[in-house]
Amino acid sequence: MEQEEFTAGRGTYSLERSGLGHRFLDAWQDMRASTRRLLREKPGEARLILYVLASDMVFFMSWSLKTMVAPVAGVGPLISPDKVGLLMIGALMLRTAAMYLFSFLVYLSSTLAGGSGTWKDTRTGVFWGALVSAPFGLAAALISVGLGTLSPGWPILQEEWVALPVYWLGLIPFVWYISAGVAEAHKFRMTSPTFMAMSLIALGLTVATLIYGTGEMVG
């Protein structure tokens, strides 16, 4: 059987022999093509769970950095330093369960919209997109920490209109790569409608989180 190859960075690699780093480069260049190749491999459930757990750990590291090292005013109280242990449990257990539920809801919505993928196809696109976007979330956390470190000399960096967009910056690639993965899994012609729908959902969840956090602070 002929081995499929793809180009990532400056090299060309065999699909079955490629490492995770090469697959990341491939996905960052063309998420839909990367998802299509992954679907052809028919990954087992254990592999999909591994993708979710890996993204969970990066999620945990990102929020721990923003909370412990340099919390941003107005956002830091949502996750206090003494609750980092709970965050880790949430990242490894609750977030994993939430990703399964989320992928099922995406599957139902995509099917109603005319998609042809199965729930496993949807999970593959969602879980792979979550992992591929994870480094961007970590990078956003490091930028946020950098702003917090510089803020004593530059007070404007602690202003919410400066700090908050950077704080949530990792959400954009998270939504984009998952949208591309889902669009490919369901054979949608365009990615943008899926991205717009998921962006609205992500915005609603973010606003709800901020409102809930504000309520907790007031209470």
Disulfide bonds with the S-S distance in Angstrom:
none
